[in-house]
Amino acid sequence: MTSPPSIKGRFGFRLGTTSFVLADDILPNVRFLGPLVDEIELVWFEGPPCEETLRDLPILARDHGLRYNVHLPLDLFVGDPDLETRSQSLDKARRCLELAMPLDPTCLILHLENRGPDRTALGPDLEWLERIESGFIRLAASIGSSELLAVENTDFPLVWVEEPVRRAGGSFCLDLGHLAREGSDLSGAWQRFGDRTIMIHAYGLRPDGRHGSLRLAPKSDLTYLSAILAEYRGGLSLEVFDLESFTESVQCLRETIKGNDASW
């Protein structure tokens, strides 16, 4: 199996990718990626993994000098007007957080849905924002930290939830693909949210809208990203889901910031 060169320990920021660059389960991915990256984004889009996986992840982290961040499930409707829907979402999120914390995650990525389970559009009215803030505070209280919870920009402007997240002491995750999809750029987003950004999702968009190689990202974003990374000390996840895209993304990143590290 061809793999890119190791990028572990190259920079002041933590560089990683997702737990699904191989068409396999989480553990084989972690074993493959462990010698190559600083950090792995554990993708729990549909929920946490099995008990065996949770047991082995800390062992692999220790063996490879590895850190994890956890992407929480996508179907968390903490701003929904229906009390039962909100309660079920909060219970699911708290269960994931309970299982994630023993992994000593660098951050926990949270999508704040602006649609209900039936895809009904919600927000940004005052009631929705109050429910969002209340839900965020409850989740933060369950782990004793608000800073670890990083709200990602998704299908609506992140500015909608900026005030509730800041008031609650939360953090942000900036996703280059979502910015490109909504017609925004990294420069504007960073100037507004960079002070509380602890994770960056870096990738490009394929013609069908799926995650692809970082080479597909807007050139202006890559240029700005290079400038950010000179001082950035958080995490950067090459958020791709196949080995070819990961390898191409590593090469693209090398070309983008090669002036910062002669050893490349």
Secondary structure, DSSP 8 states (H G I E B T S, - for coil): -------TT-SSSEEEEETTSSSS-HHHHHHHHTTT-SEEEEE-TT----HHHHHHHHHHHHHHT-EEEEE--S---TT-S-HHHHHHHHHHHHHHHHHHGGG--S-EEE---SB-TT--B--SSHHHHHHHHHHHHHHHHHHT-STTEEEE--SS-GGGGHHHHHHTT-EEEEEHHHHHHTT--HHHHHHHHGGGEEEEEE-EE-TTS-EE-GGGS-HHHHHHHHHHHTT--SEEEE--SSHHHHHHHHHHHHHHHGGG-TT-
